[in-house]
Structures are given as structure tokens and as C-alpha cells.
Amino acid sequence: MIENQQKLPELDEMQEEPLPAVKVGDSLDDTLEKIRSNSAVLLEDEDGVFRKILTPKSVAESLYEFSTKYVKINNLENRLKDLINELSIETIKQCLTTVYEKLSAGAGVEKRVPDLDKLTMMDYQLIFNNLWDSFSSLKHLDKSMIIKLLVETRNYRNDVMHFRLTDHVTEETNPCDLVLKMLPNN
């Protein structure tokens, strides 16, 4: 045996404490603290049965999957803002003012034009629908298809932001991804 070699631990010295458990419905803070302090945590369902093991990796993957939706929405909104910035502020405000006046007259409620840094997905949709020919970088795209996808994107964004289930939307059918793939990079 080599001198100065450390003695390897015995098997009974290597055993960890039993894994802690959390229940469905326990606070996220408490659950994350247990995961930080242990190699894994057992997840107990409503019937008191352990159904899953939570690990730091599984939590990181879940948080990544959850946050990706928000990042994609943000990326699309930034791309739309970049495209809109090709136009003059006066053109954009005039477009929105005209559309908002028509909407207000029909609803009987005045809707004010927002500041350009506070545009909604509906505003983007209105701008692209009404000023399509002003965007030279979009001439090669089918306007009706892009507007349809912007409507789907607005609905998807609202579902995500209001914590409605969006599990049925895959990467292939995510309207944000579809629009981003079609729009030119600036």
C-alpha cells in the first residue's frame, strides 16, 4: 500500500441520512431549501404516496422549461419593436390613433394611445396589419399569415402571463417561435 494514502471510508460511514420529504402543496421556498441541503427530496402526493424524487437537476430543468416561454415572448416583442422602430413615431401614433378612435366609437369608451414603450401585442398586431406596406423588410412575407400568427401569439402570451396551461403548445407549434423564424434579423 502507498504511504500517506488516506484511509477510505467504510460503507456504513458513507450512508446519507434518509431523504427528506415534501408534500404537493408545500411552499416552494421550503422545498428548494430542502433540495439545496440534500441530494434529493421525495415528493409525496395527496394520498401520502411518494411518487417522484426531486433533484437539483430536475428542478433546474423544470425552471428552464417554465422560463423559456417568457424568454421567447420577450424575444419576439423585442424583434417587433425593432421592426416598428424603422417607422417614424408620427406614423405609428397616427396609425394607432386612427384605429383606437374607431374602436372607441364602436365601444362607446375612449381608448388612449399608449406610449410606444408600452405597446401591447394587440398594438403590434394593429400596427403590422395597418402599416404592412411600410415595412420594406417584410415584403417577401405573407401578410395574412403573419397577422394570423400575431393573433395566436397574443393569445399564447396571455395564456402564459395568466398562468394558464400551455402544455399543448410544442416548440414546433409555438407561435412566438414561428413568427421569430420568419421575421428578418435586424
RAURFEN-V916855 format. One record per run of one state. SS is the DSSP state (~ for helix, > for strand, _ for the rest). FROM is the first residue (numbers start at 1). TO is the last residue. If there is no record, write none. Layout:
SS:FROM:TO + SS:FROM:TO
This chain:
_:1:10 + ~:11:14 + _:15:19 + >:20:23 + _:24:27 + ~:28:37 + _:38:40 + >:41:44 + _:45:49 + >:50:54 + _:55:55 + ~:56:84 + _:85:88 + ~:89:107 + _:108:115 + ~:116:118 + _:119:120 + ~:121:134 + _:135:135 + ~:136:138 + _:139:142 + ~:143:161 + _:162:174 + ~:175:182 + _:183:186
